[in-house]
Amino acid sequence: MKKTLLLAALAILSFTNSFAQETYEYQIVTVVESIVPNGVGRSRMIVANESRDYKEFTSTRSEEENERNKSDRGEIRVKGFDETKLLNFFNLGGIRFQNIAANDAIVMSKINTMADEGWELAFVNSGVESYAGKGDQNGIYVTRYIFKRKK
């Protein structure tokens, strides 16, 4: 009887453990690459070294309250972050494929390092921002790499 109860208890424990919710921590790496002609833009890879609790900066307001409760956004700023220089897509001669390959090598190095540290690439999100009006000379290409690892 004791053996049966022990086996049943072990079976229940192993069954419930297989459905245990895993918790993860996340890290975002943002790559901003300039698409400004003549090499005058700035391209960087950014990783925050500080965290913020979004709840501290979130409120639910009516339209009237918005005017009365303008908060200081300076508290949101993160001053501790890693900034890796990247090359711009363009220089005086036009598009520079060598620069794109160099940026890829640096980003790949970061991804490989994070993988070695136990991070798994979970999501990638990218977009381009450009005015694109007559004579537009502005634009950035932003890619966010979202990593996760078990806590």
N, C-alpha and C positions, 0 to 999 in steps of 0.2 A: 504494500500500500504506500509506504514511504517513497519507494522508487517511482511509483506511478505519479505521485504528487510532485516529486522533484522533476521528473521528465516533463510534466504538464507545465510547471512553473518556468522551466527553461525554454520550452516551446513558446510560451506566451511572451516571455522577455525578448527572445530573438525575433518574434513576429512583430512586436511593437517597435523594436529598434530599427527594423527595416523600413518603417514608415516615419521615423523621426525626421523632423524638419532640420535641414542643414542651414546654418547661418553663414553669411558671407560678409566680407568687407570689400569695398569697392575703391578703385583709384582711377582717376581720369587723367589722361595725357592729351593735351590739346596742341595741335600743330597748326600754326598760322603761317601761310606762305604767301608772300606778296606777288601780285600779278601786275605791279605797276611798272610801266616801261622805263628803260634807262637805268635800272638798278637802284632807284631812289627809295624803294620800299624797304620794310624790315620784315624778316621772316624769323620765326622763333618756335621752339617747342617749350611748352610751359607745363609744369607739374606743381601743384600747391603742396606746401609742406605744413600747412595749418588746416584745421577743419573749422567749420561753422555749423551751428545748429540752425537750420532754416526757420525753426519755430520762433527764434528770437527776432526774426525780421518779417514775420508774417502776421497780418491782421485782417480781420473781416470788417469791412466798412461800408457805410452808405455813401452816397455821393456827397452829402453835406459834411460827413466826417473826414473825407479826403482832404478838404481844404483846411480843416482845423488840426489835423494830425500829420503834418509832413515830418517824417523822421529824418534823422541825420544818417546819410548813407555811408559816411566815413567809417562807421563801425563794421560794415560789411567787408570792406577792403581787406585783402590778404596781402601782407607784406613779406611773408616768408614763402618763397617759391623758387624752384629751379628754373633757370632760363638757359636753354641751349640755342646757340646761334645756328641759323640755317642760311642757305644761300637763296637769293631771289630767283624767280623763274626767268626774269628778263634782265638784260644789260643793254649797253648802247647798241650792240649788234643784233638785238632781238631775243628770241627765246633761246635759253641755254640748256640743252639737254644734259650737259655735264652737271649743271647745278641740280637738276631734278634727280639724277643718279646719286649725287653726293647726299642730298637730303634723304633719299630712300635708304642709303647706307646708314645714316645716323639714326633715323627712325627705327630701322630694323635692329640696330644695336640696342636701342632702348627696349624694344619689344622682347628681344632675346634675353636681356638682363632681367627684365621683369618676370619672364617665364622661369628663369633660373632661380628667382626668389619665391617661386610658388604661385605667381599670378597667372591667371588664365584670361586670354582675350575673350571678352564676352560679347561686346558690341562695337561697331564702328559707325560713326555718323559724320557725314561731310556736307559741305555746302559752299557756295560761292556768293560773295557779296560784291556787287558792282553797280554803280549808278547806270552805266551803259547808255547815257545820253550822248548827244552830239559832242564829239571830242573828249569823251570820257577817258581819263587817265588814272582812275582809281580802281582798286579791287583787291580782295583777299580771298584766299582759298583756305577754309578751316576744316580740319578733320579732328574729331574727338575719338580717342581710343579708350574704351571703358573696360577695365580689368576687374576681375574678382578673384578672391581666394577664400578658402574656408577659414573661419575664425578659430 
